[in-house]
C-alpha cells in the first residue's frame, strides 16, 4: 500500500504563504491600507466571523457541523481569513513567524510545566504563585 500523499502543510513554508499574501496585496495596491493596527482589528473581525459559525451550536453538534460540506467550507474560509491576516500582520510588523511562535512556545512550556498542568485546564495563576510565573501569556 502506497504512503498517503503528504498534506500541503508539509510542503508549504510560512514564507511561501507570506509571499502568496503579499503578491495578492501588491497586485491590488492595498499595502497602503495595511498597517499593524488595522490588520489587528481585521484579525479580530475575522475571528468573530469564525466564532459566529459556532454561535448557539451545542457542543454535541459540532462534529456534524464540521462534516457538513457547506458549513465546513465556511469554517475553513473564516479560519483561512484569520491565518492570512495573522501572516499579513507578521509581514507588516516585521515578525518572523517561526521564530516568534518558537519563542512563545518556549515561554508557554516554562509557564505550563507538564508535571504541573497535565490533564488540568486551570490557568497558571490558579496552579502556582505569581512569583514563579511570567507576567503575561
Ligand atoms: Mg471572513
Boltz pocket constraint, residues with backbone or C-beta under 6 A from the ligand:
constraints:
  - pocket:
      binder: B
      contacts: [[A, 46], [A, 49], [A, 77], [A, 78], [A, 81]]
      max_distance: 6.0
